Amino acid sequence: MIYSPLIRLYVAKILINIFKIYLLKGVDVIRTVICEICEKPFETSARNAKYCSDECRDEGARLKREKWEEETNYNERQRRRMAEQRKAEQEAIRRVSTEAHRKKRKRQEQEADKRKEERLNALKQRAEQGDNLALMHLAEPNSYEYWEAFRDYELEIMAEYEKPIVRYVNDVSIFDDNFSEKVVSSIKEQGIIKSYLITE
Ligand SMILES: [Zn+2]
C-alpha cells in the first residue's frame, strides 16, 4: 500500500496528539525514589511520594511535628526574651525619670527654703529697724512681744486717725501701763480676742 505523503503527515499528527493527551493526563510513570526516612529505594507512580511505607510516613510526620514544635518553642523563647528586654528598658526609663523627678522636687524644696529664709531675713531686718508689723510677724502668737508690738503699732497710726480714738483689746486700752500682760491673760481666760476703737 502506498500512502500519499499527505496521509502520512495526517497520521503522524494524530499520533503526536494522542501522545500529548497521554502526557497531559499523567499516565502512570513508575519512578524509583529514595525514602526520606530509611533511605531505601522504592518504586512509585505518585508524583510527590517521599516515603516507602506507612511506618516511614508516620516517622516523617513525627519529625515534621518535632521540627514545628522546635520552631514554635524557639519563637516563644524569642518572644519572651523580647518582652523581658522591653520590660528592662521600661524599668530603666522609669528609674531615670523617678530620679529626675526626685532631683527636681529637691531643687524646688531648696528654692522654697531659700525664699522662706530670705523673707525671714527681710522681716528680721525690718524688725531691727523698729518695724512693729515685722515684730508682730516674728513674735509668738499671744505673747507679750506680740502685744507690745501691736500697741506700739497702734500708737504709731493713731496720728493718722481724724478723731481722737483709742484702740481697746478685751476691754484693755493701749494706754494701760500693763496692756500686754492684761491682754495675754484675758485671752487665755476668755479664749477670744475683741479688738475695737473707742472715741475719747
Ligand atoms: Zn522507608
Boltz pocket constraint, residues with backbone or C-beta under 6 A from the ligand:
constraints:
  - pocket:
      binder: B
      contacts: [[A, 35], [A, 36], [A, 37], [A, 38], [A, 39], [A, 40], [A, 51], [A, 52], [A, 53], [A, 56]]
      max_distance: 6.0
